[in-house]
Amino acid sequence: MRLKTGDIVELQPTDNRNRQLINQDKKRIWEVVKTSTRVQGLGNEPGVLILHRITKHERWVPEGDIAISEYVENLEI
């Protein structure tokens, strides 16, 4: 999956924290801020920094924890 800054992604319920964010906090839709080939918090594995626009909550997740909802190219007019 080729992610770009500005893509809109949906957080997947892959673990307890993600399920909590989705169900209790209603944080399902996020925006890609940046991608990295090595993220220390993910065991130096590749990761994606995502932002929940309404609450300004940012978190690093592995690519497998998100699914693309809208590509940034489709959002630009």
C-alpha positions, 0 to 999 in steps of 0.5 A, a space after each residue: 500500500 502506498 500512503 501519502 501525506 493527507 490520505 484519509 485512513 480508517 483505523 482497524 480493530 487489530 488490537 485492544 487499543 485500536 478497538 478502544 479508540 474506535 468504540 469508546 473514543 469514536 476515533 475511526 477516521 484519521 489522516 496520514 501525517 507522514 510515513 517512516 521506514 523505522 519507528 522506534 515505538 514499533 520495534 524499528 519497523 515501518 510505521 505511519 503517523 496518523 492524526 485524528 483531526 477533531 481531537 488532534 490526537 496523533 499516534 504511530 501505527 503499523 500499515 496493517 492497522 489502517 485501511 485507506 478510505 480516501 486518497 489525497 489525489 481524490 480530495 484535491 480540486 
